[in-house]
Amino acid sequence: MKLTAKAGKGEKVHLSLDGEYIATVNADYWFTSGIRSGDEVTPEQVETLLAESARRKMMNKALDLLSNRDYSRKELSDKLVTKAWEKKEQKDMDISTLKAQASDICDRLEELGLLDEERFARSYVEELLRRKHLSKEGLKTALIKKGVVRDIIELVLEEVEVDPVEQVRELLATKFKSRDLSDEKQKTRTVNALLRLGYRYGEIYAAMDEWADNT
C-alpha cells in the first residue's frame, strides 16, 4: 500500500492510502514519523501512525481545555470524545476507541497533576456558593451532574460550612429582590425556585419570616 501526503492549511497534512483519503495529521508529527510521501507501508504502520496522531491531538486538546479551568475527569473525557467525534478526521472512527483513548489521557494528566478532581470539586463548590448560593444538597446535585465521584463529593462537602437560612436571606436580597413576598403567587414561585436550589421548606420559611420582619 502506498501512503501519500499532501499539505493542507496551516499545519495540516492530508494522508491518502492508495489514492484514498484516510486522515489529517499535524505537520510536525508527520515529518518526525519516519515515513515519507510515496512510501510503501504495512497496515500495522498505518494503524500506529494514525493512533499516535489521534492521541497527540486529543492530548493537545485536553491541555488547551485545562489551561482555561479545572475539569472533573468525566467532564473532560466526555468533551474530548465529543470533539474528536465531531471532527471525524479519520475514517472508520469508533466511539469505544475514542473513550479508551480519552481515559488513557486522563490517567496521564492525573499522574502529572494537571487533572485533579478534588481540586475541581472545591473550586466548583466555591463558585456555586458565590454565584448561586446553593444549599449543600444543591451543591451535591451539581457535582453529581459534573461526574464527580461520590467519595470526593462527600469529602469536599464535609468542609463546607453554610447557614442555609442565611443563604436564603442572601438570595431574597439579591436574585429575588424584585419579588413581592406579600403576593401569594410570587411567594409560591419563589419558594419553588428555592426548593430547586436544594433548600428545605423549613429553611425557606424561616428566612422569609426574618425577611418580612426586617422589611
VOGU-3710 file (C-alpha; in Angstrom, 3 decimals, decimal comma):
1> mkltakagkg> 0,000/0,000/0,000  1,280/3,434/-0,922  0,891/6,285/1,570  0,909/9,793/0,139  0,832/13,150/1,919  -0,493/16,495/0,743  -0,006/19,795/2,558  -3,211/21,385/3,821  -3,947/24,698/5,502  -1,654/25,778/8,299
11> ekvhlsldge> -0,006/22,811/9,998  -2,275/20,185/8,446  -1,124/17,293/6,272  -3,734/15,162/4,490  -2,876/11,476/4,116  -4,144/9,093/1,457  -3,669/5,349/1,109  -3,559/4,091/-2,479  -5,177/7,373/-3,521  -7,988/7,298/-0,936
21> yiatvnadyw> -8,043/9,879/1,872  -7,652/8,349/5,338  -6,762/11,119/7,801  -5,324/14,544/8,565  -2,263/14,805/10,818  -0,134/17,602/12,233  2,847/18,562/10,042  5,372/18,314/12,895  4,225/14,796/13,668  4,240/13,750/10,042
31> ftsgirsgde> 7,798/14,936/9,426  9,074/13,095/12,513  7,129/9,883/11,834  9,879/8,307/9,732  7,500/7,809/6,793  7,686/9,824/3,579  5,068/10,535/0,953  5,052/7,718/-1,588  6,414/5,080/0,809  5,019/1,577/0,755
41> vtpeqvetll> 3,566/0,853/4,190  2,037/-2,062/6,061  -1,408/-1,971/7,717  0,362/-2,057/11,090  2,408/1,036/10,234  -0,704/2,915/9,178  -2,570/1,896/12,317  0,321/3,012/14,548  0,708/6,292/12,661  -2,972/7,203/12,935
51> aesarrkmmn> -3,361/6,057/16,538  -0,433/8,173/17,730  -1,653/11,169/15,720  -5,108/10,888/17,276  -3,611/10,523/20,761  -1,485/13,644/20,317  -4,422/15,671/19,041  -6,559/14,601/21,972  -3,793/15,353/24,476  -3,270/18,821/22,981
61> kaldllsnrd> -6,997/19,472/23,185  -7,048/18,356/26,814  -4,156/20,667/27,690  -5,895/23,522/25,916  -9,105/22,958/27,878  -7,281/22,642/31,203  -5,411/25,886/30,553  -8,723/27,717/30,948  -10,176/25,973/34,017  -10,254/22,749/36,022
71> ysrkelsdkl> -12,478/19,850/34,935  -13,827/16,717/36,523  -12,453/13,559/34,923  -15,806/12,599/33,369  -16,467/16,108/32,098  -13,064/16,318/30,400  -13,252/12,800/28,981  -16,735/13,386/27,544  -15,647/16,663/25,967  -12,561/15,103/24,391
81> vtkawekkeq> -14,579/12,261/22,883  -17,241/14,657/21,587  -14,686/16,985/19,990  -12,820/14,110/18,337  -16,037/12,570/17,042  -17,304/15,880/15,650  -14,133/16,437/13,633  -14,137/12,919/12,155  -10,675/13,422/10,695  -10,131/9,668/10,445
91> kdmdistlka> -12,191/7,123/8,559  -13,909/4,349/10,484  -13,722/6,209/13,799  -15,026/4,183/16,711  -16,587/5,722/19,839  -15,346/2,961/22,122  -11,782/3,511/20,882  -12,075/7,257/21,476  -13,387/6,658/25,002  -10,482/4,347/25,795
101> qasdicdrle> -8,060/6,895/24,388  -9,627/9,697/26,459  -9,421/7,524/29,570  -5,706/6,875/28,984  -5,092/10,588/28,514  -6,973/11,403/31,718  -4,836/8,831/33,545  -1,693/10,545/32,306  -2,970/14,024/33,167  -3,797/12,842/36,678
111> elglldeerf> -0,276/11,440/37,039  1,093/14,849/36,028  -1,218/16,650/38,453  -2,872/18,574/35,638  -6,231/16,858/36,143  -7,325/16,823/39,780  -10,958/16,008/40,529  -10,719/17,037/44,169  -9,277/20,411/43,192  -12,017/20,835/40,595
121> arsyveellr> -14,748/19,966/43,100  -13,500/22,520/45,618  -13,215/25,333/43,091  -16,605/24,493/41,594  -18,251/24,497/45,031  -16,708/27,888/45,804  -18,008/29,242/42,507  -21,526/27,898/43,082  -21,656/29,287/46,624  -20,508/32,677/45,402
131> rkhlskeglk> -22,705/32,945/42,315  -25,780/30,846/43,102  -25,846/30,476/46,898  -26,723/26,799/46,584  -27,571/24,626/49,555  -25,419/21,601/50,372  -27,958/19,399/48,638  -27,848/21,691/45,623  -24,054/21,524/45,604  -24,180/17,739/45,768
141> talikkgvvr> -26,556/17,597/42,788  -24,339/19,966/40,794  -21,221/17,876/41,477  -23,013/14,666/40,514  -24,003/16,274/37,194  -20,331/17,053/36,567  -19,496/13,384/37,119  -17,503/13,854/40,321  -17,112/10,552/42,176  -19,089/10,075/45,383
151> diielvleev> -16,074/9,832/47,732  -14,771/13,217/46,609  -18,233/14,796/46,829  -18,570/13,647/50,430  -15,051/14,812/51,291  -15,480/18,281/49,795  -18,978/18,883/51,193  -17,790/17,932/54,688  -15,590/21,013/54,512  -18,440/23,331/53,514
161> evdpveqvre> -19,955/25,329/56,340  -23,010/27,280/55,278  -26,017/28,604/57,122  -28,928/27,653/54,852  -31,218/30,301/56,338  -28,561/32,951/55,775  -28,076/31,695/52,221  -31,812/32,020/51,527  -31,838/35,514/53,023  -28,991/36,456/50,696
171> llatkfksrd> -30,961/35,167/47,718  -34,047/37,092/48,789  -31,931/40,250/48,932  -30,309/39,682/45,528  -31,711/37,247/42,994  -35,310/37,524/44,232  -35,276/41,119/45,444  -37,903/42,138/42,882  -40,376/39,544/44,209  -43,249/40,780/46,367
181> lsdekqktrt> -43,484/38,078/49,031  -46,768/39,509/50,277  -48,252/38,328/46,990  -49,061/34,618/47,368  -48,431/33,844/43,712  -44,967/35,430/43,738  -44,213/33,875/47,107  -45,073/30,401/45,802  -42,865/30,940/42,738  -40,008/31,989/44,991
191> vnallrlgyr> -40,448/29,007/47,309  -40,432/26,619/44,350  -37,301/28,251/42,942  -35,533/27,878/46,299  -36,611/24,249/46,561  -34,957/23,617/43,182  -31,752/25,051/44,626  -31,869/22,347/47,293  -33,292/24,259/50,264  -35,898/22,748/52,582
201> ygeiyaamde> -39,284/24,248/53,391  -38,289/24,973/56,997  -35,167/26,862/55,921  -37,048/28,821/53,287  -39,925/29,923/55,522  -37,571/30,769/58,408  -35,635/33,086/56,092  -38,818/34,557/54,658  -40,191/35,286/58,141  -36,955/37,070/59,071
211> wadnt> -37,009/38,895/55,761  -40,581/40,077/56,335  -39,711/41,285/59,848  -36,828/43,372/58,536  -38,577/44,933/55,530
//
